[in-house]
Amino acid sequence: MKSASGKVGSEAIESKGWIGAHKWLLLRRFSQLTILALFLLSPWLAKLTEVWLIKGNLASSLTLNIIPLTDPYVLLQSIVAGQWPISTGFIGAFIIAAFYFIIGGRVYCSWVCPINIVTDVAAWLRDKLKLKGGVTMNRHTRFWILGFTLLLSLLTGTLAWELINPVSIVFRSLIFGMGLAWGMILAIFLLDFAVSRRAWCGHLCPVGAFYSLLGKKSLIRVDAYQREKCDDCMDCFIVCPEQQVIKQPLKGADKGISSIINSSQCTNCGRCIDVCAEDVFKFNSKLKKSN
């Protein structure tokens, strides 16, 4: 049942308090901004301490001059383009791939990618102004774009996606001056706000498509472990950026469907956990038996 205000999440705030009803959102923002700050502040800190925390960007970096980290998607583009990486590139890609394989591939989208902040603001404003409709996009489009970027890398011998990747452009611009990045951010904001709900992350971004494939068998999942307590308020469905992943785990008990959201499209953002006053959802491991 909805609270008297009728606003999405208002009942959760009443039962859990504002912090409790925004816990995972706050943790996601902390994660995104901390990662961004570490990259930006590392050159300044290195001047003071002569120790680099992180060199590079989200595509390829070196932590404490010891631990290499490489985006597996970037590594794949490099190989396809005929630019064979050095051994640390493979080591860094293995570390990242192993992490997302266990935690969940699209955790990158909701917990790491800074563009997610922009798309979340667009979605929030769209809902605040009660904008409906928009262009209908096929969610498989991002996989076609993923394939096309690899084909383009093969044909041109370049890291094709990295030339126009909004995340890479933003990182470069924060160091050398925003310039083009502001236009890129504005375009993505307007796309999600005025053209189609969750268009960029949910339908177009090939990075999200790649990580969804990488995390197909990941162990950490959202679990509707108390789905019998669901009161059909629809708040979880409204706030979910990938609404299609919720219905079967939440309503499939009579069909013997697991309560764990196994879809690789789930971003493990925790929105459904925050917004549910009945505490239907929690993070769980696929290795544990679910109700």
Buried (B, 14 or more C-beta within 10 A) or exposed (E): EBBEEEEBBBBBBBBBEEEEBBBBBEEBBEBBEEBBEBBEEBEEBBEEEEEBBBBBBBBBBBBEEEEBBBBBBBBBBBBBBEBEBEEBBBBBBBBBBEBBBBBBBBBBBBBBBBBBBBBBEBBEEBBEEEEEEBEEBEBEBBBEBBEEBBEBBBEEEBBBBBEEBBBBBBBBBBEEEBEEBEEBBEEBBEBBBEEBBBBBBBBBBBBBBBBBBBBBEBBBBBBBBBBEEBEEBEBBBBBBBBBEBBEBBBBBBEEEBBBBBBBBBBBBBBBBBBBBBBBBBBBBBBEEEBE
